[in-house]
Amino acid sequence: MSLFGYPAKVIHQVAVLDVWGRVSKYDSITKNAKVVEEAKSNQK
């Protein structure tokens, strides 16, 4: 079993509130992420 990761980007949609606390629009924020996958072998 081995673990390996590779870089990725994630886009968050953040709500922008007006003066009454209601959602008026959404802003996109891009963040770096790391995808981790697990490789398994079927050896017995």
Beta strands, then each sheet from edge to edge (+ up, - down):
strand 1: 2-17
strand 2: 23-39
sheet 1: 1+ 2-
end
